[in-house]
Amino acid sequence: MKRSNNVLRFIYLISLIAVSLVVINVFLVSVFKVHIRSNTKLDSYVQNVSVVSETVHAKRGNIFSAGGEVVAQDERTYDVICYLSKTRTKANNEPAYVVDPLFTSQILSIVLDGDQQEIYYNLTSNPNLYQTEIGLAGRNITQEQKDAIESYELPGIGFRSSFNRKYPQGAAFAPYLIGFAQSDEDGKLVGKMGLESYLNSELSGIDGYHIYQQDKNGYILTGMYEETQEAENGYDVYTTIDASIQDALVASFDDLAEGAGDSWGSVVEIDTGKILAWAQKPTFDPNLLNIESYNNLGAQLPYEPGSVFKSFIYAAAMEEGVYNGDATYDSGKFCYLSEGNEPYRTYSGTNYGCISNANGKDWGMIPLDYGLIFSSNVATSTLLTNYLGSEKYYEYVKKFGFFNEVDTDGLAEDPGYSNFTYPSEKLSLTYGQGSAVTMLQLLQGYTAIFGNGEIVKPYYIDKIVDTDNDKVIYQGSRTVVDRVISEETAKNMQDLLYRVVYDARGTASIYKVDEVEILAKTGTAEAIQNGEYGRDTYVNSVMLAFPADNPKYMIYYAYVYPYDYGNVDNTGAIKNLIRKVALLTNVNYDSSSSLSTEIIRYDMPNVLSNTVDEAKDTLNSLGCEVYVIGDGNKVTKQYPQYKENVYTNQKVFLYTNNGDTLLPDFDGWTRKELISYWNISGLAFNFDGYGVAYEQSLPAGSLVNGGNDITVYFRQIDSYVDTKIEPEIEEIPEVETDE
């Protein structure tokens, strides 16, 4: 017990001495201006002490594709700072300023590929500056450039870290949805367009700070005030965009015939509303910001859609119980008068005007079903005047979501415009002219027709994740806007749209493919140029879905092109897109197709810690293509991850270590496959072009590691089969079809 008391007294004595020393140190610093620990006189320091507050920028969240490929990410960069004041010295009085401006400017110009004269001017033009920058060449430099400059040990050169935004997939990945972010004057990345702007606060995170006292030369002495608050990184965002389907859509625009103008399109999962692809041409690369137009054509371009709009009056008539597909109508010229503003058909010589089918076709008395199969303008005019009525039709048009914003994940939208006052306007809206809608509205409206009658809102933000804390902040989901038609009506419409494709005289028969049966409705509308209809330029389009017996996916495709009766010039590009999307979505193929194969989906097994041979045996039994990265014997990383979907013939990557890797032959690989390989391997890749890989800068079989720089070249292909598939142009017997 006595021994314990002695120990306590000893501890108390030591504590008292320590506290006394701190008090004495503070007294000496504050009164006599002497730092006791370093025996430094602080007179000159105290006179020049300043409090510095620096922002610690949070790392901006990443943006990912549906499959986890990086779409947007931060890249740490640096700005070069040059200290010029000769009062700035190190503790041993060595200069901490630019001593030799000429030599310094030479080195910086070589490393940064800058203008030496401009750099030298910035270093010498104002000798009274404490510090300066050297212009654009010294901003956002890479880690490699920073290391190279530091290797020369140039006095007076410092660096300020920042982040630059990089988009690994460039123009290929829906830049009009993703947008871009740029650094503001404080070096903070700020979203300027698209998702980057809409979710700017979620992506940005919360900046921290570093507050401290420094002396006149920029040094901090021990014991001076210093406070740090760490930054909170931004959330990661996962989109619904499938990188491979997106690539296929982008590639198809390049396959269009010469002379095609603006093009836009989308692929949507019908039941959920997930946008799997979204593209337009011309587009831009968010890394280069080579933007010709800021308009997102799919959401901000209202246009007259043409005959794809006819499905809505047919669906409305069916839902109202006034439709009989076998009832016949006169398909000849439709001349009209009106009672008030309600049009009606007249055969008298007096009329306000007449509506004709495309190319003036007259099939005589034909069933109403064939009005949609042949895409007859007279048929829809007849449905309006004889069966449905203008007021009821317009009520359905609004219920289908037209002339209102869809409100999809912050997309900037134009609601379009409705002209539905005069008799001519009411009739023309039945066949998609006179009023303007957007692709986004058409996609939403067709979810009811291709689905179960419910309007499902399209969306492209899948989830927002606080990765640092492993927490989902937001989860996108199916949103039903309204039920506009019954499931029975939707099924009847699907049966009729099937006939639009598979009747020999159907306007969409040109889009038949062997691999999968589709539903479709085509459209051709005169494009408005300089405020009036252009007689030589049209918006050609098709809305289609597959598989026909249970539609799961729909494609909308539109392009500006000179009038092409029968729309046959560009069927090849669209049919190949259908094939690719059907393959990538793993729908059932016709067994007679040259592309058909038995594709089975599995849950990816966990092969981590397995030997390479064990992992190969497991994965080969699933029919996977296995690629090993590194020269180790045990698997430390795998792609896909455990329990993720993996398919027959899918490429699977096993990472063992960062040793030498035998480079695969990338011929025929998609960008999605290459990006997955890049992400798990850590190798340095450059991608050139779009489509599938056909050439690589280092040959297959080369031993590579992190020090190699590999360029892979891509090109567009017409199909996944070996031989080019020519567009199939149906010979239409005795009765020609039109829009």
Order of alpha helices (4+ residues) and beta strands (2+ residues): alpha-beta-beta-alpha-beta-beta-beta-alpha-alpha-beta-alpha-beta-alpha-beta-beta-alpha-alpha-beta-beta-beta-alpha-beta-beta-alpha-alpha-beta-beta-beta-beta-beta-alpha-alpha-alpha-alpha-alpha-beta-beta-beta-beta-alpha-beta-beta-beta-alpha-beta-alpha-beta-beta-beta-beta-beta-alpha-beta-beta-beta-beta
